[in-house]
Amino acid sequence: MSLEWVSGQWSVVSGQWSVVSYQLMCYAHATRTAISYQSLA
């Protein structure tokens, strides 16, 4: 395996992880908001 291939694979993995973590953050925020609205109702 060449170093270029490894760095290319790593950039793909880190890019996918940033997308997943962003989606999890949005989901957690939406869940918190829904719970707070339900507690107000």
MMTF fields as JSON, N, C-alpha, C and O atoms, coordinates in Angstrom:
{
  "mmtfVersion": "1.0.0",
  "mmtfProducer": "UNKNOWN",
  "numBonds": 163,
  "numAtoms": 164,
  "numGroups": 41,
  "numChains": 1,
  "numModels": 1,
  "chainsPerModel": [1],
  "groupsPerChain": [41],
  "chainIdList": ["A"],
  "bondAtomList": [4, 2, 8, 6, 12, 10, 16, 14, 20, 18, 24, 22, 28, 26, 32, 30, 36, 34, 40, 38, 44, 42, 48, 46, 52, 50, 56, 54, 60, 58, 64, 62, 68, 66, 72, 70, 76, 74, 80, 78, 84, 82, 88, 86, 92, 90, 96, 94, 100, 98, 104, 102, 108, 106, 112, 110, 116, 114, 120, 118, 124, 122, 128, 126, 132, 130, 136, 134, 140, 138, 144, 142, 148, 146, 152, 150, 156, 154, 160, 158],
  "bondOrderList": [1, 1, 1, 1, 1, 1, 1, 1, 1, 1, 1, 1, 1, 1, 1, 1, 1, 1, 1, 1, 1, 1, 1, 1, 1, 1, 1, 1, 1, 1, 1, 1, 1, 1, 1, 1, 1, 1, 1, 1],
  "groupList": [{"groupName": "MET", "atomNameList": ["N", "CA", "C", "O"], "elementList": ["N", "C", "C", "O"], "formalChargeList": [0, 0, 0, 0], "bondAtomList": [1, 0, 2, 1, 3, 2], "bondOrderList": [1, 1, 2], "singleLetterCode": "M", "chemCompType": "L-PEPTIDE LINKING"}, {"groupName": "SER", "atomNameList": ["N", "CA", "C", "O"], "elementList": ["N", "C", "C", "O"], "formalChargeList": [0, 0, 0, 0], "bondAtomList": [1, 0, 2, 1, 3, 2], "bondOrderList": [1, 1, 2], "singleLetterCode": "S", "chemCompType": "L-PEPTIDE LINKING"}, {"groupName": "LEU", "atomNameList": ["N", "CA", "C", "O"], "elementList": ["N", "C", "C", "O"], "formalChargeList": [0, 0, 0, 0], "bondAtomList": [1, 0, 2, 1, 3, 2], "bondOrderList": [1, 1, 2], "singleLetterCode": "L", "chemCompType": "L-PEPTIDE LINKING"}, {"groupName": "GLU", "atomNameList": ["N", "CA", "C", "O"], "elementList": ["N", "C", "C", "O"], "formalChargeList": [0, 0, 0, 0], "bondAtomList": [1, 0, 2, 1, 3, 2], "bondOrderList": [1, 1, 2], "singleLetterCode": "E", "chemCompType": "L-PEPTIDE LINKING"}, {"groupName": "TRP", "atomNameList": ["N", "CA", "C", "O"], "elementList": ["N", "C", "C", "O"], "formalChargeList": [0, 0, 0, 0], "bondAtomList": [1, 0, 2, 1, 3, 2], "bondOrderList": [1, 1, 2], "singleLetterCode": "W", "chemCompType": "L-PEPTIDE LINKING"}, {"groupName": "VAL", "atomNameList": ["N", "CA", "C", "O"], "elementList": ["N", "C", "C", "O"], "formalChargeList": [0, 0, 0, 0], "bondAtomList": [1, 0, 2, 1, 3, 2], "bondOrderList": [1, 1, 2], "singleLetterCode": "V", "chemCompType": "L-PEPTIDE LINKING"}, {"groupName": "GLY", "atomNameList": ["N", "CA", "C", "O"], "elementList": ["N", "C", "C", "O"], "formalChargeList": [0, 0, 0, 0], "bondAtomList": [1, 0, 2, 1, 3, 2], "bondOrderList": [1, 1, 2], "singleLetterCode": "G", "chemCompType": "PEPTIDE LINKING"}, {"groupName": "GLN", "atomNameList": ["N", "CA", "C", "O"], "elementList": ["N", "C", "C", "O"], "formalChargeList": [0, 0, 0, 0], "bondAtomList": [1, 0, 2, 1, 3, 2], "bondOrderList": [1, 1, 2], "singleLetterCode": "Q", "chemCompType": "L-PEPTIDE LINKING"}, {"groupName": "TYR", "atomNameList": ["N", "CA", "C", "O"], "elementList": ["N", "C", "C", "O"], "formalChargeList": [0, 0, 0, 0], "bondAtomList": [1, 0, 2, 1, 3, 2], "bondOrderList": [1, 1, 2], "singleLetterCode": "Y", "chemCompType": "L-PEPTIDE LINKING"}, {"groupName": "CYS", "atomNameList": ["N", "CA", "C", "O"], "elementList": ["N", "C", "C", "O"], "formalChargeList": [0, 0, 0, 0], "bondAtomList": [1, 0, 2, 1, 3, 2], "bondOrderList": [1, 1, 2], "singleLetterCode": "C", "chemCompType": "L-PEPTIDE LINKING"}, {"groupName": "ALA", "atomNameList": ["N", "CA", "C", "O"], "elementList": ["N", "C", "C", "O"], "formalChargeList": [0, 0, 0, 0], "bondAtomList": [1, 0, 2, 1, 3, 2], "bondOrderList": [1, 1, 2], "singleLetterCode": "A", "chemCompType": "L-PEPTIDE LINKING"}, {"groupName": "HIS", "atomNameList": ["N", "CA", "C", "O"], "elementList": ["N", "C", "C", "O"], "formalChargeList": [0, 0, 0, 0], "bondAtomList": [1, 0, 2, 1, 3, 2], "bondOrderList": [1, 1, 2], "singleLetterCode": "H", "chemCompType": "L-PEPTIDE LINKING"}, {"groupName": "THR", "atomNameList": ["N", "CA", "C", "O"], "elementList": ["N", "C", "C", "O"], "formalChargeList": [0, 0, 0, 0], "bondAtomList": [1, 0, 2, 1, 3, 2], "bondOrderList": [1, 1, 2], "singleLetterCode": "T", "chemCompType": "L-PEPTIDE LINKING"}, {"groupName": "ARG", "atomNameList": ["N", "CA", "C", "O"], "elementList": ["N", "C", "C", "O"], "formalChargeList": [0, 0, 0, 0], "bondAtomList": [1, 0, 2, 1, 3, 2], "bondOrderList": [1, 1, 2], "singleLetterCode": "R", "chemCompType": "L-PEPTIDE LINKING"}, {"groupName": "ILE", "atomNameList": ["N", "CA", "C", "O"], "elementList": ["N", "C", "C", "O"], "formalChargeList": [0, 0, 0, 0], "bondAtomList": [1, 0, 2, 1, 3, 2], "bondOrderList": [1, 1, 2], "singleLetterCode": "I", "chemCompType": "L-PEPTIDE LINKING"}],
  "groupTypeList": [0, 1, 2, 3, 4, 5, 1, 6, 7, 4, 1, 5, 5, 1, 6, 7, 4, 1, 5, 5, 1, 8, 7, 2, 0, 9, 8, 10, 11, 10, 12, 13, 12, 10, 14, 1, 8, 7, 1, 2, 10],
  "groupIdList": [1, 2, 3, 4, 5, 6, 7, 8, 9, 10, 11, 12, 13, 14, 15, 16, 17, 18, 19, 20, 21, 22, 23, 24, 25, 26, 27, 28, 29, 30, 31, 32, 33, 34, 35, 36, 37, 38, 39, 40, 41],
  "secStructList": [7, 7, 2, 2, 2, 2, 2, 2, 2, 2, 2, 2, 2, 2, 2, 2, 2, 2, 2, 2, 2, 2, 2, 2, 2, 2, 2, 2, 2, 2, 2, 2, 2, 2, 2, 2, 2, 2, 2, 2, 7],
  "xCoordList": [0.854, 0.0, 0.882, 1.856, 0.52, 1.284, 0.725, -0.428, 1.554, 1.144, 0.028, -0.85, 0.068, -0.999, -2.358, -3.37, -2.371, -3.627, -4.162, -5.358, -3.273, -3.696, -4.252, -5.29, -3.588, -4.065, -5.379, -6.236, -5.533, -6.794, -7.941, -9.029, -7.692, -8.718, -9.068, -10.238, -8.069, -8.3, -9.146, -10.004, -8.916, -9.71, -11.161, -12.067, -11.394, -12.766, -13.437, -14.58, -12.741, -13.308, -13.603, -14.668, -12.657, -12.858, -13.979, -14.713, -14.114, -15.206, -16.56, -17.511, -16.646, -17.905, -18.212, -19.373, -17.191, -17.423, -17.942, -18.791, -17.443, -17.932, -19.397, -20.155, -19.8, -21.212, -22.07, -23.134, -21.615, -22.379, -22.5, -23.578, -21.416, -21.458, -22.363, -23.039, -22.385, -23.273, -24.736, -25.572, -25.045, -26.414, -26.827, -27.963, -25.908, -26.214, -26.467, -27.353, -25.699, -25.87, -27.24, -27.928, -27.633, -28.949, -30.062, -31.063, -29.889, -30.901, -31.039, -32.151, -29.92, -29.961, -30.636, -31.403, -30.359, -30.972, -32.476, -33.249, -32.895, -34.322, -35.027, -36.149, -34.375, -34.97, -35.128, -36.169, -34.089, -34.161, -35.275, -36.008, -35.4, -36.435, -37.828, -38.719, -38.012, -39.309, -39.65, -40.798, -38.67, -38.918, -39.283, -40.179, -38.599, -38.895, -40.281, -40.985, -40.681, -42.031, -43.084, -44.124, -42.836, -43.8, -43.933, -45.026, -42.839, -42.905, -43.641, -44.222, -43.621, -44.356, -45.855, -46.672, -46.213, -47.622, -48.419, -49.623],
  "yCoordList": [-1.211, 0.0, 1.251, 1.349, 2.174, 3.409, 4.416, 4.325, 5.365, 6.375, 7.251, 7.698, 7.494, 8.3, 7.617, 8.272, 6.287, 5.538, 5.615, 5.816, 5.456, 5.495, 6.867, 6.959, 7.926, 9.267, 9.561, 10.269, 9.02, 9.192, 8.491, 9.049, 7.256, 6.523, 7.25, 7.315, 7.791, 8.463, 9.716, 10.017, 10.451, 11.653, 11.287, 12.021, 10.159, 9.706, 9.333, 9.719, 8.588, 8.141, 9.335, 9.406, 10.27, 11.42, 12.312, 12.917, 12.397, 13.174, 12.548, 13.25, 11.215, 10.538, 10.68, 10.845, 10.619, 10.726, 12.109, 12.233, 13.161, 14.499, 14.641, 15.329, 13.996, 14.024, 13.289, 13.776, 12.122, 11.336, 12.069, 12.096, 12.661, 13.365, 14.589, 14.931, 15.26, 16.396, 15.957, 16.632, 14.83, 14.322, 13.922, 14.165, 13.307, 12.933, 14.169, 14.163, 15.229, 16.463, 17.077, 17.525, 17.098, 17.623, 16.773, 17.307, 15.449, 14.553, 14.75, 14.769, 14.896, 15.106, 16.441, 16.53, 17.464, 18.767, 18.704, 19.273, 18.012, 17.888, 17.101, 17.43, 16.072, 15.272, 16.093, 16.04, 16.855, 17.72, 18.747, 19.005, 19.334, 20.339, 19.73, 20.333, 18.54, 17.872, 17.544, 17.701, 17.094, 16.752, 18.012, 17.98, 19.107, 20.334, 20.86, 21.389, 20.722, 21.141, 20.268, 20.774, 18.971, 18.068, 18.369, 18.267, 18.737, 19.036, 20.347, 20.544, 21.247, 22.509, 22.295, 22.992, 21.328, 21.129, 20.567, 20.341],
  "zCoordList": [0.0, 0.0, 0.0, 0.746, -0.836, -0.886, 0.107, 0.528, 0.465, 1.436, 0.872, 1.609, -0.433, -1.038, -0.91, -0.661, -1.084, -0.979, 0.439, 0.647, 1.419, 2.819, 3.17, 3.826, 2.751, 3.071, 2.348, 2.876, 1.146, 0.423, 1.129, 1.269, 1.575, 2.312, 3.609, 3.987, 4.287, 5.558, 5.361, 6.192, 4.272, 4.025, 3.753, 4.148, 3.081, 2.841, 4.153, 4.396, 4.999, 6.266, 7.176, 7.79, 7.26, 8.137, 7.603, 8.385, 6.29, 5.723, 6.029, 6.369, 5.906, 6.242, 7.723, 8.098, 8.57, 10.011, 10.376, 11.259, 9.706, 10.002, 9.619, 10.303, 8.53, 8.128, 9.148, 9.531, 9.59, 10.555, 11.883, 12.477, 12.355, 13.635, 13.541, 14.511, 12.372, 12.192, 12.23, 12.83, 11.591, 11.61, 13.023, 13.431, 13.772, 15.15, 16.0, 16.855, 15.774, 16.52, 16.232, 17.15, 14.965, 14.595, 15.206, 15.685, 15.188, 15.742, 17.249, 17.776, 17.934, 19.379, 19.701, 20.659, 18.918, 19.144, 18.911, 19.681, 17.848, 17.561, 18.662, 19.044, 19.165, 20.239, 21.511, 22.166, 21.86, 23.036, 22.903, 23.858, 21.715, 21.486, 21.621, 22.219, 21.067, 21.148, 22.601, 23.016, 23.372, 24.778, 25.568, 26.411, 25.297, 26.042, 25.674, 26.534, 24.413, 24.026, 24.694, 25.116, 24.798, 25.421, 26.911, 27.469, 27.552, 28.98, 29.224, 30.291, 28.239, 28.382, 28.178, 28.779, 27.331, 26.993, 28.175, 28.057]
}
